[in-house]
Structure formats: C-alpha cells, structure tokens
Amino acid sequence: MCFIIILSLIYLVCIFYLRKKQVSYIKIVIVSSLLFYIIPIAILQYNKYQIEQEMKIFDTNNDGFYSDNEINYKYEELERELITDSGSNLFILFGYPLCLIYSILTILLFKITDYLYIKFQ
C-alpha cells in the first residue's frame, strides 16, 4: 500500500512537470498507464524469482525435483506462498484497464484544476 502511495505522489509530480513542458494529456495518459502497469508486474515477477531461488536451496541433488527427504516446513511455506499468489496473475490480466482508468481520472483532475485556475485568475 505504501508503494502505491509513493508511486502516486511521484506520478503527480511528473504530471505537473510535464504539463509545465506543454506535453499533451494523451501522451501523459498512455505513458503513465503503461508505467503503472509494468512496474508492479516487474516487482511481482522479481518476488516470484526470489521465492524460486530460495526453493532451489532445498534441492540438494540438483535434479529439479523435490523428494521427500528434501521437503521441510520452510520449503512448504515457500511453495504455499508461490502457489497461492493469484493476485499477481489477475493483475497481469486485468491490471492495465485499471491503470488506464486511474491515469485518466488523474488527468481529468488536473484538467479541471487547470480550468478552474484559469477561470478564477
């Protein structure tokens, strides 16, 4: 959750800076929605990679299979963590529309504030 808040603040600062440079809203929406989609996927894939590397420690004979004498409680925890992570798979499928909607709503908020600023100035 903290990651999302920090990413959103960075996003808002970037939008403000890009609008000062006269970059169009469409370009900002496309780039930001792609970044909001790609960054979490990269982090999720890296976490999956770390878990798989930790699981390889338990494969003592390096055959790629885990026999009964190689499985212990720690291995089962890692396996359960890897298997039950369905949120990352769902984000890969349905995350981009959510990121696009978030980017559009944020840009609309900026557009409205720009309009109000010009109107009341």
ZIVENDA-V162202 format. One record per pair of residues at least 12 apart in sequence whose ideal C-beta (glycine too) atoms are under 10 Angstrom apart, sorted by the first residue. I is the first residue (numbers start at 1). J is the second residue. D is the distance in whole Angstrom. If there is no record, write none. Layout:
i: {I I}
j: {J J}
d: {D D}
This chain:
i: {3 3 3 4 4 4 7 7 7 7 8 8 8 10 11 11 11 11 11 11 11 12 12 12 14 14 14 14 15 15 15 15 15 15 15 15 16 18 18 18 19 19 19 19 25 25 25 25 25 25 25 26 28 28 28 28 29 29 29 29 29 29 29 30 30 31 32 32 32 32 32 32 32 33 33 33 33 33 33 33 33 33 33 33 33 34 34 34 34 35 35 36 36 36 36 36 36 36 36 37 37 37 37 37 37 37 37 37 38 38 38 39 40 40 40 40 40 41 41 41 41 41 43 44 44 44 44 44 44 44 45 45 47 47 47 47 48 48 48 48 50 51 51 51 51 51 51 52 52 53 54 54 54 54 54 54 55 55 55 55 55 55 57 57 57 57 58 58 58 58 58 58 58 58 59 66}
j: {39 40 43 36 40 102 35 36 39 40 36 102 106 35 28 32 35 36 102 103 106 106 109 110 28 31 32 35 28 29 32 103 106 107 109 110 110 31 32 110 107 110 111 114 103 104 107 108 110 111 114 107 103 106 107 110 100 102 103 104 106 107 108 100 103 103 99 100 102 103 104 106 107 95 96 97 98 99 100 101 102 103 104 106 107 96 99 100 103 99 103 95 96 98 99 100 102 103 106 91 92 95 96 97 98 99 100 103 95 96 99 99 88 91 92 95 99 88 91 92 95 96 88 85 87 88 89 91 92 95 88 92 81 82 85 88 81 82 85 88 78 77 78 79 81 82 85 78 82 78 74 75 77 78 81 82 74 75 78 79 81 82 70 74 75 78 70 71 72 74 75 76 78 79 75 79}
d: {9 8 8 9 9 10 9 7 7 9 9 9 8 10 10 6 8 7 9 8 7 7 9 8 8 9 7 9 6 10 7 9 7 7 9 6 8 9 9 10 9 7 10 7 10 9 5 9 8 7 10 9 8 9 6 9 7 10 5 6 9 5 10 9 8 9 8 9 9 5 10 8 8 10 7 9 9 5 4 9 7 4 8 10 10 8 8 9 9 8 9 8 9 9 4 9 7 7 10 9 9 5 5 9 9 5 8 10 10 9 9 10 8 6 9 7 9 8 7 6 7 10 9 8 8 4 9 7 8 10 8 9 9 10 8 8 10 7 7 7 10 10 6 9 6 5 9 9 7 10 8 9 10 6 10 10 9 6 5 7 10 7 10 9 9 9 5 7 7 8 5 10 8 9 9 9}
